[in-house]
Amino acid sequence: MKILLERQEVNSGKPDNDNRTPLFYAAWKGHDGVVKIVLALGEVNPDKANYSCQTPLSFAASEEHAGVAKTLLEWEEVNPDKPDNFGRT
C-alpha cells in the first residue's frame, strides 16, 4: 500500500462519487496502518466529509475502530464535534 500511495501519479486525496477518499475507506474499515500512511503523506484533509457530512472519524467511531479514532484525533484539523446531516457527532 505504501509503495502505491507514494507514487506521484496517485492522488491519495481524490474522492469517489460519494465524496469518500482513501483515508475515509481506511478509517471505515479499521486499517490504522493505512490511515497513518495516508496522513503522513500530508495530501489529505483528515476531516473531509462525504456527501452525508460523515467524516473518517465518525465512521471509525461508528465501527468501533478505537485505534483509528485515536490516530485521527491526534490531528489538529479533525473536529470531533462536526455533525453529519443527521446532527450526529
C-alpha positions as protocol buffer text, in pm:
chain_id: "A"
residue {
  index: 1
  type: MET
  ca { x: 0 y: 0 z: 0 }
}
residue {
  index: 2
  type: LYS
  ca { x: 275 y: 243 z: 95 }
}
residue {
  index: 3
  type: ILE
  ca { x: 452 y: 195 z: -237 }
}
residue {
  index: 4
  type: LEU
  ca { x: 129 y: 264 z: -427 }
}
residue {
  index: 5
  type: LEU
  ca { x: 44 y: 576 z: -229 }
}
residue {
  index: 6
  type: GLU
  ca { x: 395 y: 719 z: -267 }
}
residue {
  index: 7
  type: ARG
  ca { x: 375 y: 718 z: -647 }
}
residue {
  index: 8
  type: GLN
  ca { x: 345 y: 1070 z: -788 }
}
residue {
  index: 9
  type: GLU
  ca { x: 56 y: 986 z: -1019 }
}
residue {
  index: 10
  type: VAL
  ca { x: -157 y: 857 z: -730 }
}
residue {
  index: 11
  type: ASN
  ca { x: -379 y: 1120 z: -567 }
}
residue {
  index: 12
  type: SER
  ca { x: -436 y: 996 z: -212 }
}
residue {
  index: 13
  type: GLY
  ca { x: -698 y: 1265 z: -152 }
}
residue {
  index: 14
  type: LYS
  ca { x: -912 y: 1205 z: -461 }
}
residue {
  index: 15
  type: PRO
  ca { x: -1273 y: 1133 z: -364 }
}
residue {
  index: 16
  type: ASP
  ca { x: -1503 y: 881 z: -531 }
}
residue {
  index: 17
  type: ASN
  ca { x: -1860 y: 954 z: -647 }
}
residue {
  index: 18
  type: ASP
  ca { x: -1980 y: 958 z: -283 }
}
residue {
  index: 19
  type: ASN
  ca { x: -1702 y: 1204 z: -187 }
}
residue {
  index: 20
  type: ARG
  ca { x: -1518 y: 931 z: 5 }
}
residue {
  index: 21
  type: THR
  ca { x: -1138 y: 939 z: -3 }
}
residue {
  index: 22
  type: PRO
  ca { x: -891 y: 654 z: 51 }
}
residue {
  index: 23
  type: LEU
  ca { x: -848 y: 787 z: 407 }
}
residue {
  index: 24
  type: PHE
  ca { x: -1222 y: 760 z: 459 }
}
residue {
  index: 25
  type: TYR
  ca { x: -1227 y: 395 z: 348 }
}
residue {
  index: 26
  type: ALA
  ca { x: -921 y: 305 z: 556 }
}
residue {
  index: 27
  type: ALA
  ca { x: -1079 y: 461 z: 865 }
}
residue {
  index: 28
  type: TRP
  ca { x: -1416 y: 296 z: 797 }
}
residue {
  index: 29
  type: LYS
  ca { x: -1257 y: -48 z: 767 }
}
residue {
  index: 30
  type: GLY
  ca { x: -1025 y: -2 z: 1066 }
}
residue {
  index: 31
  type: HIS
  ca { x: -693 y: -6 z: 882 }
}
residue {
  index: 32
  type: ASP
  ca { x: -491 y: 207 z: 1124 }
}
residue {
  index: 33
  type: GLY
  ca { x: -163 y: 145 z: 941 }
}
residue {
  index: 34
  type: VAL
  ca { x: -307 y: 272 z: 614 }
}
residue {
  index: 35
  type: VAL
  ca { x: -463 y: 572 z: 793 }
}
residue {
  index: 36
  type: LYS
  ca { x: -119 y: 662 z: 931 }
}
residue {
  index: 37
  type: ILE
  ca { x: 47 y: 628 z: 590 }
}
residue {
  index: 38
  type: VAL
  ca { x: -214 y: 843 z: 416 }
}
residue {
  index: 39
  type: LEU
  ca { x: -199 y: 1110 z: 686 }
}
residue {
  index: 40
  type: ALA
  ca { x: 182 y: 1114 z: 675 }
}
residue {
  index: 41
  type: LEU
  ca { x: 172 y: 1199 z: 305 }
}
residue {
  index: 42
  type: GLY
  ca { x: 16 y: 1531 z: 402 }
}
residue {
  index: 43
  type: GLU
  ca { x: -202 y: 1548 z: 91 }
}
residue {
  index: 44
  type: VAL
  ca { x: -540 y: 1488 z: 251 }
}
residue {
  index: 45
  type: ASN
  ca { x: -782 y: 1672 z: 472 }
}
residue {
  index: 46
  type: PRO
  ca { x: -833 y: 1433 z: 767 }
}
residue {
  index: 47
  type: ASP
  ca { x: -1170 y: 1593 z: 842 }
}
residue {
  index: 48
  type: LYS
  ca { x: -1311 y: 1581 z: 485 }
}
residue {
  index: 49
  type: ALA
  ca { x: -1671 y: 1466 z: 492 }
}
residue {
  index: 50
  type: ASN
  ca { x: -1865 y: 1259 z: 239 }
}
residue {
  index: 51
  type: TYR
  ca { x: -2196 y: 1377 z: 91 }
}
residue {
  index: 52
  type: SER
  ca { x: -2376 y: 1287 z: 416 }
}
residue {
  index: 53
  type: CYS
  ca { x: -2125 y: 1503 z: 607 }
}
residue {
  index: 54
  type: GLN
  ca { x: -1978 y: 1192 z: 771 }
}
residue {
  index: 55
  type: THR
  ca { x: -1605 y: 1214 z: 837 }
}
residue {
  index: 56
  type: PRO
  ca { x: -1338 y: 944 z: 865 }
}
residue {
  index: 57
  type: LEU
  ca { x: -1356 y: 991 z: 1243 }
}
residue {
  index: 58
  type: SER
  ca { x: -1733 y: 943 z: 1255 }
}
residue {
  index: 59
  type: PHE
  ca { x: -1708 y: 620 z: 1056 }
}
residue {
  index: 60
  type: ALA
  ca { x: -1416 y: 489 z: 1264 }
}
residue {
  index: 61
  type: ALA
  ca { x: -1614 y: 559 z: 1580 }
}
residue {
  index: 62
  type: SER
  ca { x: -1936 y: 404 z: 1447 }
}
residue {
  index: 63
  type: GLU
  ca { x: -1747 y: 88 z: 1352 }
}
residue {
  index: 64
  type: GLU
  ca { x: -1571 y: 82 z: 1692 }
}
residue {
  index: 65
  type: HIS
  ca { x: -1220 y: 121 z: 1548 }
}
residue {
  index: 66
  type: ALA
  ca { x: -1069 y: 283 z: 1857 }
}
residue {
  index: 67
  type: GLY
  ca { x: -712 y: 282 z: 1724 }
}
residue {
  index: 68
  type: VAL
  ca { x: -812 y: 464 z: 1407 }
}
residue {
  index: 69
  type: ALA
  ca { x: -1022 y: 712 z: 1603 }
}
residue {
  index: 70
  type: LYS
  ca { x: -729 y: 785 z: 1833 }
}
residue {
  index: 71
  type: THR
  ca { x: -496 y: 835 z: 1536 }
}
residue {
  index: 72
  type: LEU
  ca { x: -739 y: 1079 z: 1373 }
}
residue {
  index: 73
  type: LEU
  ca { x: -794 y: 1271 z: 1696 }
}
residue {
  index: 74
  type: GLU
  ca { x: -421 y: 1340 z: 1713 }
}
residue {
  index: 75
  type: TRP
  ca { x: -461 y: 1569 z: 1411 }
}
residue {
  index: 76
  type: GLU
  ca { x: -548 y: 1930 z: 1487 }
}
residue {
  index: 77
  type: GLU
  ca { x: -766 y: 1954 z: 1174 }
}
residue {
  index: 78
  type: VAL
  ca { x: -1005 y: 1685 z: 1300 }
}
residue {
  index: 79
  type: ASN
  ca { x: -1313 y: 1825 z: 1472 }
}
residue {
  index: 80
  type: PRO
  ca { x: -1474 y: 1557 z: 1694 }
}
residue {
  index: 81
  type: ASP
  ca { x: -1790 y: 1767 z: 1722 }
}
residue {
  index: 82
  type: LYS
  ca { x: -1851 y: 1807 z: 1347 }
}
residue {
  index: 83
  type: PRO
  ca { x: -2213 y: 1695 z: 1290 }
}
residue {
  index: 84
  type: ASP
  ca { x: -2329 y: 1489 z: 994 }
}
residue {
  index: 85
  type: ASN
  ca { x: -2652 y: 1559 z: 802 }
}
residue {
  index: 86
  type: PHE
  ca { x: -2849 y: 1395 z: 1083 }
}
residue {
  index: 87
  type: GLY
  ca { x: -2690 y: 1607 z: 1358 }
}
residue {
  index: 88
  type: ARG
  ca { x: -2480 y: 1318 z: 1492 }
}
residue {
  index: 89
  type: THR
  ca { x: -2131 y: 1390 z: 1626 }
}
